Structure formats: structure tokens, C-alpha cells
Amino acid sequence: FQPSPSPQPSQSPASSRTPQSYPLQVPSPGPLNTPGNPSSVMSPAGASQSEDQLYMDKLKQLSKYIEPLRRMINKIDKNEDRKKDLSKMKSLLNILTDPNTRCPLKTLQKCEIALEKLKNDMAVPTPPPPPVPCTKKQYLCQPLLDAVLANIRSPVFNHSLYRTFAPAMTAIHGPPIMGPSIPFRKRKLEEDERQTIPNILQGEVARLNSKFLVNLDPSFCSNNGTVHLVCKLDDKNLPSVPPLQLSIPADYPDQSPHWEDDGQQYEANLFLQTVHKNMTSKLLQLPDKHSVTALLNTWAQSVRQACLSAA
């Protein structure tokens, strides 16, 4: 006979779905969250302490701006146009100097940016180094030579030199040696023989055109009342010509003035010859009694006519 099958334990539906059991694995303990471990999560107290340290370091770093910032505030304190900038600078200075004034670290970093922008304005010009005494041997007269070179182009340089050194040079060397001056030969006239000019002639000469320059002829001196004049034509529109010599009789204007014709002066070139020819021709057209003014105007017309002929 066949043995009866041993009874098999029946599995419940729940047990049939139970996964295969595995050995229980317990995770090994990880590293401890110690303050020295970088991967550790910092406690709130530790984070606050680290932030305080960063704040103090940044405050110490910015302490170099305190004095320049104070100078800048004093500089613009009375400037009405920069009141807004002044208020900001005072706030920055208060943050840097007052330990009781605390601001967030980010605000302090913004202060650093603002101070960097103000760095150029707060810069104090470095004083030039003191002059190094020159060890080179300097001549006794070097300052004088330097002063001469510095002013040599001045328009009053020669005058300044003469005014400065002339008295000293005169005291050392004495007055300059000069030859005897030759006195001019003058005619010695008695008081009653001195030449007098009629008032009517003086008035006419004073009323002449400014282009006529009239003077007494020094080569003549007459005691019979005749006046000898030398007349020059000074007209910027006319060329220069030899002067005109006139003799005025004592009874002028009853008698006309006389032209003392010196033909040699007007023989130098063709132009002067033309002037002389025109003058001679025009004098014949004047009335028998004519004045000094008419004679001089005729002379100027003769020169102008010669210029037109030459053109």
C-alpha cells in the first residue's frame, strides 16, 4: 500500500505574498557632527559667532577710511550743494567708528563699495619730497646769472640792468670818457637885430593843412624884415619830394611870397623834373598877389599831377 501523503501545511494568501526574508541590515553610524568637521551642520550659536568674526574683520579692514572720510566731511561741511552726500558720509563714519552702531554684514559690504567710489575724492595729495641740498659746487654769482637768464627777454631788461649797475660802475670806473663837444656855429645877433615874424604870417602858418610842415630857414637871417621859410610836404598819399624854400617880404601880404627855385634839387630824376615843370607852369597862372597858402597848394597839386602822369 502506498503511504498516505503527509499533510502539507496550507499557506494563507497573506503568507504567499510575503517577500523572501533577507538578513536585517543596520546602517553603520556616520561621522559625528562636530564643529571641526566641515560637513557638519553649524548650530545657530556657532553661525552667529562666525558672522560676528566676519563683521569685525570687515570693520577692521575699513578702518583705513576713517581719517580720509573725516577730512572729506570737514571739507564739504559748509557746501550747501552737497548736503545729501554729507549725510551719507556721516552715516558711513558713524558705522565705522561707533561700536554701538551695528548693521548687517551685507550693509557693511555695501559701505565698502561706497567708500571705494569715494576713494579718489578722499585722497590727500602727497606733499613733494623736500629738496635735496645740492652738493655740487655753486659759483658765487650763480643766483645773479639765473636771474639774468630768467628775465633776458623782458622789454625793460636793458633799462633794469642800467638802473642796477650803472651807479656801481660809475663809482668804480668814474664817468665815461668823452671827447669835447664841438659847439654849433650860431650867428651872434644883437637884440635889436633879431628876426621877427609878422603876426599875420604866424596866423596863416598856424592855419595851414597839417600836411605842410613849415619852419624858419636856419641858413638865412635877415634884419630887413624878410622871413625865409623851409616847407616840407608830409602827405601819406604823395611821394617824398625836396622841401620848398620861400622868402616872405616884410610888407607881406601886400607883396607875394617868392619861391627860391633851386633847380638842382629837382634834377635828380624824371619824376622830380616833372614836378618842377608843373610847379613853374602853375605859378604863372596865380594872380600877382597870392598868399603862402596858395603857393603851397600849387606845390602839392604839381606833385599830384606828376604822379598821375607817371601812372
ZAMARGU-4260 file (C-alpha; in steps of 0.2 Angstrom, whole numbers, plus 5000, padded with zeros to 4 digits):
<rodrens>
0) 5000/5000/5000 | 5006/5017/4997 | 5009/5028/5012 | 4997/5042/5014 | 5004/5058/5010
5) 5009/5068/5024 | 4998/5083/5027 | 5006/5099/5020 | 5003/5115/5029 | 4992/5126/5019
10) 4998/5144/5015 | 4987/5158/5018 | 4985/5171/5005 | 4994/5183/5015 | 5009/5172/5018
15) 5010/5168/5000 | 5013/5187/4996 | 5026/5189/5009 | 5043/5193/5001 | 5058/5182/5005
20) 5066/5187/5021 | 5083/5195/5020 | 5096/5197/5034 | 5092/5214/5043 | 5105/5227/5039
25) 5108/5241/5051 | 5116/5257/5044 | 5133/5260/5052 | 5135/5275/5062 | 5140/5291/5051
30) 5153/5304/5056 | 5148/5314/5071 | 5143/5332/5068 | 5157/5340/5077 | 5162/5359/5075
35) 5178/5354/5067 | 5170/5344/5053 | 5167/5354/5038 | 5152/5344/5033 | 5144/5346/5050
40) 5128/5357/5051 | 5133/5373/5061 | 5122/5376/5076 | 5114/5394/5077 | 5126/5399/5091
45) 5141/5394/5080 | 5134/5403/5065 | 5131/5419/5075 | 5149/5419/5082 | 5156/5416/5064
50) 5146/5431/5057 | 5152/5442/5071 | 5170/5437/5067 | 5167/5442/5049 | 5159/5458/5054
55) 5174/5463/5065 | 5186/5458/5052 | 5177/5469/5039 | 5176/5483/5051 | 5194/5482/5054
60) 5198/5482/5036 | 5188/5498/5033 | 5196/5507/5047 | 5208/5514/5035 | 5195/5525/5028
65) 5190/5534/5044 | 5203/5548/5043 | 5201/5552/5025 | 5182/5551/5027 | 5183/5564/5042
70) 5193/5576/5031 | 5181/5574/5017 | 5167/5578/5029 | 5176/5594/5035 | 5179/5599/5018
75) 5161/5599/5012 | 5153/5603/5028 | 5149/5621/5023 | 5144/5616/5005 | 5125/5618/5003
80) 5125/5609/4986 | 5132/5593/4994 | 5121/5591/5009 | 5115/5574/5003 | 5132/5567/5001
85) 5137/5575/5018 | 5123/5565/5026 | 5128/5549/5018 | 5147/5551/5023 | 5142/5555/5041
90) 5132/5539/5042 | 5147/5529/5035 | 5158/5537/5048 | 5146/5533/5062 | 5146/5514/5056
95) 5165/5514/5056 | 5168/5522/5072 | 5153/5519/5084 | 5154/5501/5091 | 5136/5503/5097
100) 5130/5505/5079 | 5128/5488/5071 | 5122/5484/5054 | 5121/5468/5044 | 5136/5462/5036
105) 5129/5465/5018 | 5126/5483/5023 | 5144/5484/5028 | 5150/5477/5012 | 5139/5490/5003
110) 5148/5503/5013 | 5164/5496/5007 | 5159/5499/4989 | 5153/5516/4993 | 5170/5520/5001
115) 5179/5513/4986 | 5170/5525/4975 | 5174/5540/4986 | 5192/5535/4987 | 5198/5547/4974
120) 5189/5561/4982 | 5196/5557/4999 | 5214/5556/4993 | 5226/5568/5000 | 5239/5574/4988
125) 5256/5568/4993 | 5267/5583/4998 | 5283/5584/4987 | 5299/5577/4994 | 5310/5590/5002
130) 5323/5597/4990 | 5339/5588/4992 | 5353/5600/4995 | 5364/5601/4980 | 5381/5595/4984
135) 5388/5602/4968 | 5399/5617/4970 | 5389/5633/4966 | 5398/5649/4960 | 5396/5665/4970
140) 5387/5674/4955 | 5376/5659/4950 | 5360/5667/4958 | 5363/5683/4948 | 5366/5673/4932
145) 5350/5663/4935 | 5340/5680/4937 | 5348/5687/4921 | 5343/5672/4911 | 5325/5672/4918
150) 5322/5690/4913 | 5333/5692/4897 | 5318/5693/4886 | 5309/5706/4896 | 5307/5723/4886
155) 5314/5733/4901 | 5329/5722/4903 | 5342/5734/4897 | 5334/5748/4907 | 5334/5737/4923
160) 5352/5732/4921 | 5357/5750/4918 | 5347/5756/4933 | 5355/5742/4944 | 5373/5743/4939
165) 5377/5760/4932 | 5379/5768/4949 | 5391/5755/4954 | 5401/5755/4938 | 5402/5774/4939
170) 5408/5773/4957 | 5422/5761/4952 | 5427/5767/4935 | 5422/5785/4935 | 5411/5794/4922
175) 5414/5788/4904 | 5427/5797/4894 | 5420/5808/4881 | 5428/5819/4868 | 5425/5838/4869
180) 5409/5843/4860 | 5410/5855/4846 | 5398/5869/4848 | 5387/5873/4834 | 5391/5889/4825
185) 5377/5902/4828 | 5376/5919/4821 | 5378/5931/4835 | 5365/5944/4834 | 5361/5959/4844
190) 5344/5960/4852 | 5338/5974/4840 | 5344/5964/4825 | 5334/5948/4830 | 5322/5942/4816
195) 5304/5945/4820 | 5289/5936/4811 | 5274/5946/4807 | 5258/5941/4816 | 5248/5939/4800
200) 5261/5927/4794 | 5261/5917/4810 | 5242/5916/4810 | 5242/5909/4792 | 5255/5896/4795
205) 5245/5890/4810 | 5230/5888/4799 | 5239/5878/4786 | 5234/5860/4782 | 5244/5848/4793
210) 5252/5840/4778 | 5263/5856/4776 | 5277/5857/4789 | 5284/5875/4789 | 5300/5881/4799
215) 5312/5895/4798 | 5326/5893/4787 | 5342/5892/4798 | 5354/5896/4784 | 5346/5914/4782
220) 5345/5928/4795 | 5340/5945/4789 | 5337/5961/4798 | 5327/5969/4784 | 5311/5960/4789
225) 5311/5947/4776 | 5307/5929/4783 | 5314/5914/4775 | 5304/5898/4777 | 5308/5879/4773
230) 5292/5870/4769 | 5290/5851/4768 | 5276/5841/4761 | 5271/5827/4773 | 5256/5818/4764
235) 5255/5799/4765 | 5246/5799/4748 | 5261/5808/4739 | 5279/5803/4737 | 5293/5812/4746
240) 5300/5827/4737 | 5313/5840/4741 | 5307/5854/4753 | 5302/5871/4746 | 5311/5887/4751
245) 5301/5903/4752 | 5306/5921/4756 | 5292/5931/4763 | 5294/5950/4761 | 5292/5962/4775
250) 5277/5970/4768 | 5268/5953/4766 | 5253/5951/4761 | 5255/5967/4750 | 5269/5958/4741
255) 5268/5940/4736 | 5280/5927/4743 | 5294/5922/4732 | 5299/5904/4728 | 5318/5902/4729
260) 5320/5890/4714 | 5334/5878/4717 | 5333/5868/4701 | 5347/5856/4706 | 5336/5848/4719
265) 5323/5844/4706 | 5335/5837/4693 | 5338/5821/4701 | 5326/5810/4691 | 5312/5812/4678
270) 5298/5812/4691 | 5306/5827/4700 | 5309/5836/4684 | 5290/5834/4680 | 5286/5841/4697
275) 5297/5856/4694 | 5289/5859/4677 | 5272/5858/4683 | 5276/5870/4698 | 5284/5883/4686
280) 5269/5882/4674 | 5256/5884/4688 | 5265/5898/4696 | 5262/5908/4680 | 5243/5905/4682
285) 5242/5913/4700 | 5237/5931/4702 | 5250/5944/4705 | 5246/5945/4724 | 5244/5927/4731
290) 5247/5920/4748 | 5259/5907/4756 | 5244/5895/4757 | 5240/5897/4738 | 5259/5894/4734
295) 5259/5878/4745 | 5243/5871/4737 | 5250/5874/4720 | 5266/5864/4725 | 5255/5850/4731
300) 5245/5850/4715 | 5261/5849/4705 | 5267/5834/4714 | 5250/5825/4712 | 5249/5829/4694
305) 5266/5822/4691 | 5261/5806/4700 | 5246/5805/4688 | 5257/5807/4673 | 5269/5794/4679
310) 5255/5781/4681
</rodrens>
